[in-house]
Amino acid sequence: MAERPRFSLATVAVDCADAHALADFYQRLLGWEVKISEPDWVLLRPPEGGTGLSFQSEPGYRRPTWPERAEEQQKMLHLDIRVDDLDEAGAYAVALGATRAEVQPQDDVHVFFDPAGHPFCLFLN
């Protein structure tokens, strides 16, 4: 077998109805920088470098449901975000436009939805 080629994860692409609106939410939440901005696509990267997040507008985007339910749009991914204080970080996320999920399966992880409906989890550092 040939030697494995080099692979490096550059970004995670997130589909949504409005790439600029969702990128703005995550830019404010994470403090990341906009590196590329196009009409239907935005790339964010952390200031210290590393894997980024990109947001792509999709005309037929449907919000996922969580917890998943049969016959409804399933989530395709969720983000796990490390924080120093769950309550403070959660309040900040809600002030930016996130919604706290009704179902909270763990005490040390808090689940929220971003403005496009993607679930994300905050957990302690």
Secondary structure, DSSP 4 states (H G I P E B T S, - for coil): -PPPPP----EEEEEES-HHHHHHHHHHHH-PEEEEEETTEEEEE-TT-S-EEEEEE-TT----BSS--TTSPBP---EEEEES-HHHHHHHHHHHT-EE-S---BTTEEEEE-TTS-EEEEEE-
